[in-house]
Amino acid sequence: MLKKKQFKAESKKLLDLMINSIYTNKEIFLRELISNASDAIDKLYYESLTNKSIKVKKKDLEIRLIPDKDNRTLTIVDNGIGMNEEELENNLGTIAKSGSLLFKEKMSDDKNMAIIGQFGVGFYSSFMVSDEVEVISKAYDSDKAYRWVSRGADGYSIEECDYENIGTKVILHLKENNEDNNYDEYLEDYALERLVKKYSDYIAYPIKMKVETTTKKDDKEEKTIEDKTLNSMVPIWKKQKSSVEDEDYNSFYTDKFYDYEAPLKVIRSEVEGRCSYTALLFIPSHAPYNYYSKDYEKGLELYSKGVLIMDKCADLLPDYFSFVKGIVDSEDISLNISRETLQENYQIKSIAKSLESKIKKELEKMLKNDRENYEKFFKDFGMQLKVGIYESYGMAKEILQDLLLFYSSKEKKMVTLSEYVSKMSDDDKIIYYACGETIDKIDLLPQVEAAKEKGIDILYLTDYLDEFVFKVMMNYKEKNFVNVASEEADFESDEEKEELKKTNEEYKDMFTKMHDALNNGVNEVAFTHRLKNHPVCLTSKGAVSVEMQKVMDAMPTDTGVKASTVMEINEDHPIATKLKSLYEKKDYETLEKYSKILYAEARLIEGMTLDNPTEISNLISELLAK
């Protein structure tokens, strides 16, 4: 007898909320129905373990998809526990009542039970793609089958029907296509395979579908219909480590993350505790083409009990480890009602903290045991580690500082800060560095030449961010960072300093005239002994160096921050003698010309542009012609 009923939930408004607001993506419906089918099979299998009258072979348990293009229906069939009339009434007639949740609570002592459904709303996602839904079900302990039918919020009907098999069959009568949606897509084999692979690949039971295959025989094409299992069932991260080869991980990575190269490193982690999880992570062998752009999205795939919840869960990775790809699977995370987002963030934070520690340890291990591959990694992703220190204002320093590499003037190779400091004496308190576009250009800087002459090891910073990173770090193991092109770089004895001070005082008026000739291009002009063969250099005073100013000048917005600089002239160079002679002869006009040329030289050495190159060219030609 047909029984027409209204939903026990309050009104059409609630069902509209279920269908139109909770789920943001229509294709989720198949994930939800397959998850429900998996739960039903789990329940039957669990009952069979305690009820000997139930004869179930695990190999026979399955989920089947049946697309019917002629009738525009998609059917999902399982041979699970099934439902009687009362259970159909309670589970489908009451919105947000979950039979799976009740069963899970009943079996709460059994930790092996991994029931997916919790909220009882997943089934109603069917109405996003269907204008009518039929459910035919027969409970394992009943001789009768029942048919539940609904066209949505208007209500539903339940009647007895014929159905030989134990289990449940959900028949979706798909909506008509419109301008925004092509519902016919859910009748295509390729689309159903894609959705199963994306969301339900690791459901523990085979998801099968009959597909048409074409083979050639004697130059003739033969079409056959065969059963195809669409899902992998056992994820690679659930297999015994001893049974998985490197090639298996590599194949999984290249297929899953659409990379053409095997990963540089595979990290597998299984953690038991307050929030247990399994993680399979990969460090790519190269940076994606859009890695350092706004288009790049970080995040790990998040699974709950083998079901994909999020494509990219950004909260699982700090930005400085955003290059890591992989998956996290946890049965303990709390999901919101749609299973599309997370309910309790502390669980994700706990997993993220654990993953951060694991990734750091694995990178340190690579740095120690596989230096060649680590340097390859650092070439692609080292900038991101530096960004992590800079953008955290040094808060991430302790996590990342020992992963950084810089070129050493003495070692002629990349070294860590720890390796640099290990070569210092106990009395040394300074880590010296120099900045420039390339190692070769830095090597030619006048200040670098003088420092190397004194046996000082210098770190060469070639990334635009490097000096900013050192500024926010402030020090490493109580050793301060000092730019050899700054006034802090002091290699002279007290006697030498005192002698130079007297000389600069003697020519104070000359330096004032030179300073005025440069129209405040520098803050000071002075003699120096820091140079060996070079005639002139620019030295920075204060927190902002010349290299930092170059970076800020290249930004689209004018920061207005300028380096405070001193034009230092090598007192031991013949040019110093020439300047003194011009000053003593009171040939201030020529002194002014020399000042401008020297300043231009100093700027060019630092890789800076000239405001008026034509003027400088004319001055050089004029002086050469004399």
Residue pairs with C-beta under 8 A, 6 or more apart in sequence:
1 159
1 160
2 157
2 158
2 159
3 157
3 158
3 159
4 155
4 156
4 157
5 89
5 93
5 155
5 156
5 157
5 158
6 155
7 14
7 15
7 93
7 94
7 95
7 153
7 155
7 156
8 93
8 94
8 95
9 15
9 94
9 95
9 96
11 153
12 152
12 153
12 154
14 95
15 95
15 124
15 127
15 152
15 153
16 153
18 95
18 96
18 121
18 124
18 125
18 127
19 124
19 125
19 127
19 128
19 152
20 128
22 121
22 125
22 337
22 338
23 29
23 125
23 128
23 338
23 340
24 338
24 340
25 340
26 128
26 129
26 181
27 195
27 199
28 125
28 128
28 199
28 338
28 340
29 125
29 126
29 128
29 129
29 172
30 76
30 186
30 192
30 195
30 196
30 199
30 200
31 195
31 199
31 200
31 307
31 308
32 122
32 123
32 125
32 126
32 339
33 76
33 122
33 123
33 125
33 126
33 170
34 63
34 76
34 196
34 199
34 200
34 203
34 207
35 116
35 117
35 122
35 200
35 203
35 307
36 100
36 116
36 117
36 122
36 123
37 63
37 76
37 77
37 78
37 80
37 168
37 170
38 63
38 78
38 116
38 203
38 204
38 205
39 80
39 100
39 103
39 115
39 116
39 117
40 78
40 80
40 81
40 82
40 167
40 168
41 61
41 62
41 63
41 78
41 79
41 80
41 81
41 205
42 80
42 113
42 114
42 115
42 204
43 80
43 81
43 100
43 103
43 115
44 54
44 56
44 61
44 79
44 80
44 81
44 82
44 140
44 166
45 56
45 58
45 61
46 107
46 110
46 113
47 54
47 81
47 140
48 54
48 55
48 56
54 140
60 79
61 79
61 80
61 205
62 78
62 79
62 205
62 206
62 207
62 208
63 76
63 77
63 78
63 203
63 205
63 206
63 207
63 208
64 75
64 76
64 77
64 78
64 207
64 208
64 209
65 74
65 75
65 76
65 77
65 192
65 196
65 207
65 208
65 209
65 230
66 74
66 75
66 76
66 77
66 209
66 210
67 73
67 74
67 75
67 186
67 187
67 188
67 189
67 192
67 209
68 74
68 75
68 187
69 184
69 187
71 173
72 173
72 174
72 183
72 184
72 187
73 171
73 172
73 173
73 174
74 171
74 172
74 174
74 186
74 187
74 192
75 169
75 170
75 171
75 172
76 169
76 170
76 172
77 167
77 168
77 169
77 170
78 167
78 168
79 165
79 166
79 167
80 166
80 167
80 168
81 139
81 140
81 166
81 167
82 137
82 138
82 139
82 140
82 142
82 166
82 167
82 168
83 91
83 99
83 135
83 137
83 139
83 146
83 168
84 137
84 139
84 142
84 144
84 146
85 144
85 146
85 158
85 160
87 99
87 137
87 139
88 135
88 137
88 146
88 148
88 158
89 158
90 97
90 99
91 97
91 98
91 99
91 120
92 123
92 135
92 148
92 150
92 156
93 148
93 156
93 158
94 120
95 120
95 121
95 124
96 119
96 120
96 121
96 337
97 120
98 117
98 118
98 119
98 120
99 117
99 120
100 115
100 116
100 117
100 118
100 120
101 115
101 117
101 118
101 119
101 120
103 115
104 113
104 115
104 118
107 113
114 305
114 306
114 331
116 304
116 305
116 307
118 335
119 337
119 339
121 337
121 338
122 339
123 170
126 133
126 170
126 172
127 133
127 152
129 172
129 174
129 175
129 183
129 186
130 172
130 173
130 174
130 175
131 151
131 152
131 173
131 174
131 175
131 176
132 149
132 150
132 151
132 173
133 149
133 150
133 151
133 170
133 171
133 172
133 173
134 147
134 148
134 149
134 169
134 170
134 171
134 173
135 147
135 148
135 149
135 168
135 169
135 170
135 171
136 145
136 146
136 147
136 148
136 161
136 163
136 168
136 169
136 171
137 145
137 146
137 148
137 163
137 167
137 168
137 169
138 144
138 145
138 146
138 163
138 164
138 165
138 166
138 167
138 168
139 166
140 166
144 160
145 160
145 161
145 162
145 163
146 158
146 159
146 160
146 161
147 158
147 159
147 160
147 161
147 163
148 156
148 157
148 158
149 156
149 157
150 156
150 157
163 169
172 186
174 183
174 184
174 186
174 187
175 181
175 183
176 183
177 183
177 184
185 191
186 192
189 209
189 211
189 212
192 209
192 230
193 209
193 230
196 207
196 230
196 231
197 230
197 231
198 308
199 307
199 308
200 207
200 231
200 307
200 308
201 231
201 232
201 235
201 308
202 231
202 232
202 233
202 234
202 235
202 238
202 303
202 306
202 307
202 329
203 231
203 233
203 306
203 307
204 233
204 234
204 306
205 233
206 229
206 231
206 233
207 229
207 230
207 231
208 227
208 228
208 229
208 230
209 227
209 228
209 230
210 225
210 226
210 227
210 228
211 225
211 226
211 228
212 223
212 224
212 225
213 223
213 224
213 225
213 226
214 221
214 222
214 223
215 221
215 222
215 224
216 222
235 303
235 306
235 327
235 329
236 244
236 248
236 249
236 252
236 280
237 268
237 278
237 279
237 280
237 327
237 329
238 278
238 306
238 329
241 268
246 266
249 263
249 266
249 280
249 282
250 262
250 263
252 280
253 259
253 262
253 263
253 266
253 282
253 325
254 260
254 261
254 262
257 282
257 284
257 325
259 284
261 284
261 285
261 286
262 285
263 282
263 283
263 284
263 285
263 325
264 283
264 284
264 285
264 373
264 376
264 377
265 282
265 283
265 362
265 366
265 373
265 377
266 280
266 281
266 282
267 279
267 280
267 281
267 282
267 283
267 324
267 326
267 358
267 359
267 362
268 279
268 280
268 281
269 278
269 279
269 281
269 354
269 355
269 358
270 277
270 278
270 279
271 277
271 278
271 279
271 351
271 354
274 332
274 350
275 330
275 332
275 333
275 347
275 350
275 351
276 330
276 331
276 332
277 328
277 329
277 330
277 332
277 333
277 351
277 354
278 328
278 329
278 330
279 300
279 326
279 327
279 328
279 329
279 351
279 355
279 358
280 326
280 327
281 300
281 324
281 325
281 326
281 355
281 358
281 359
282 324
282 325
282 326
283 323
283 324
283 362
283 363
283 377
284 323
284 325
284 380
285 376
286 380
287 323
287 380
287 381
288 296
290 296
291 323
291 380
291 381
291 384
292 383
292 384
296 322
297 312
297 314
298 312
298 314
298 317
298 319
298 322
299 310
299 311
299 312
299 313
299 314
299 316
299 317
300 312
300 313
300 316
300 317
300 324
300 325
300 326
300 327
300 328
300 355
301 308
301 310
301 311
301 312
301 313
301 326
301 327
301 328
302 308
302 309
302 310
302 313
302 316
302 327
302 328
302 329
302 330
302 333
303 309
303 327
303 328
303 329
303 330
304 329
304 330
304 331
304 333
304 335
304 339
305 329
305 331
306 329
307 339
309 333
309 335
309 339
309 340
309 342
310 340
310 341
310 342
313 328
313 342
313 348
315 342
315 345
315 348
315 349
315 352
316 328
316 348
316 351
316 352
316 355
317 324
317 352
317 355
317 356
318 352
318 356
318 388
318 396
319 384
319 387
319 388
319 391
320 384
320 385
320 387
320 388
320 389
320 396
320 399
320 400
321 356
321 359
321 384
321 388
322 384
323 380
323 381
323 384
324 359
328 351
328 355
330 347
330 351
332 347
333 342
333 344
333 347
333 348
333 351
334 342
334 343
334 344
334 347
335 341
335 342
335 343
336 342
336 343
342 348
356 399
360 399
360 403
363 374
363 377
363 403
364 402
364 403
366 373
366 374
366 377
367 374
367 403
367 416
375 405
375 414
378 385
378 403
378 405
378 414
382 404
382 405
382 463
383 463
383 465
385 400
385 403
385 404
386 400
386 404
386 463
386 465
386 466
386 469
387 465
388 396
388 399
388 400
389 396
389 397
389 400
389 401
389 469
389 472
389 473
390 465
390 468
390 469
390 472
393 472
394 472
394 473
394 474
397 472
397 473
401 417
401 473
401 476
402 416
402 417
402 418
403 416
404 416
404 417
404 469
405 414
405 415
405 416
406 414
406 415
406 417
406 420
406 433
406 459
406 460
406 461
406 466
407 413
407 414
407 415
407 439
407 459
407 460
407 462
408 414
408 415
408 419
408 420
408 457
408 458
408 459
408 460
409 443
409 448
409 452
409 457
409 458
409 459
409 460
410 423
410 457
410 458
411 419
411 457
415 459
417 431
417 476
417 477
418 477
420 431
420 457
420 459
421 431
421 476
421 477
421 479
423 457
424 431
424 479
428 479
429 478
429 479
429 480
430 479
430 480
430 481
430 482
431 459
431 476
431 479
431 480
431 481
431 482
432 451
432 456
432 457
432 458
432 459
432 482
432 483
432 484
432 489
433 458
433 459
433 460
433 461
433 466
433 467
433 470
433 481
433 482
433 483
433 484
434 442
434 445
434 447
434 448
434 451
434 458
434 459
434 460
434 461
434 483
434 484
434 485
435 442
435 460
435 461
435 462
435 466
435 467
435 483
435 485
435 545
435 547
436 442
436 445
436 460
436 461
436 462
436 547
436 607
437 462
437 607
438 462
439 460
439 462
441 607
442 448
442 460
442 461
442 462
443 460
444 605
445 484
445 485
445 537
445 605
445 606
446 531
446 532
446 533
446 534
446 536
446 537
446 605
447 484
447 485
447 489
447 530
447 531
447 537
447 539
448 458
448 484
449 531
449 532
449 533
449 534
450 484
450 491
450 530
450 531
450 532
451 458
451 484
451 489
451 491
452 458
453 532
454 491
456 484
456 491
458 484
461 467
461 470
461 547
464 551
464 554
465 551
467 483
467 545
467 547
467 548
468 548
468 551
470 481
471 481
471 543
471 548
473 481
474 480
474 481
475 481
482 488
482 489
483 489
483 540
483 545
483 547
485 537
485 538
485 539
485 540
485 545
485 546
485 547
485 606
486 539
486 540
486 541
486 545
487 539
487 540
487 541
487 566
489 530
490 497
491 530
492 500
492 529
492 530
496 529
500 527
500 528
500 529
500 571
503 527
503 571
504 511
504 526
504 527
507 527
507 580
507 583
509 583
510 579
510 580
510 583
510 591
511 524
511 525
511 526
513 583
513 588
513 591
513 592
513 595
514 525
514 567
514 579
514 591
514 592
514 595
515 522
515 524
515 525
517 591
517 592
517 595
517 596
518 525
518 567
518 595
518 596
518 599
521 567
521 599
522 538
522 565
522 566
522 567
522 599
523 541
523 564
523 565
523 566
524 541
524 565
524 566
524 567
525 566
525 567
525 569
525 595
526 566
526 567
526 568
526 569
527 568
527 569
527 570
527 571
527 576
528 537
528 539
528 568
528 569
528 570
528 571
529 570
529 571
529 572
530 537
530 539
530 568
531 537
531 568
531 570
531 572
531 573
533 573
534 570
534 573
534 605
535 569
535 570
535 573
535 575
535 576
535 598
535 601
536 567
536 568
536 569
536 570
536 575
536 598
536 599
536 601
536 602
536 605
537 567
537 568
537 602
537 605
538 546
538 565
538 566
538 567
538 568
538 602
538 603
538 605
538 606
539 565
539 566
539 568
540 546
540 563
540 564
540 565
540 566
541 564
541 565
541 566
542 563
542 564
544 561
544 562
544 563
544 564
545 563
546 563
546 565
546 606
546 608
547 606
548 563
549 561
549 562
549 563
550 606
550 607
550 608
552 559
552 561
567 598
567 599
567 602
569 575
569 576
569 579
569 598
570 576
575 594
575 598
578 594
579 591
579 594
582 588
582 590
582 591
582 594
583 591
590 623
593 619
593 622
593 623
594 623
596 615
596 616
596 619
597 616
597 619
597 620
597 623
600 610
600 613
600 616
603 609
603 610
604 610
610 616
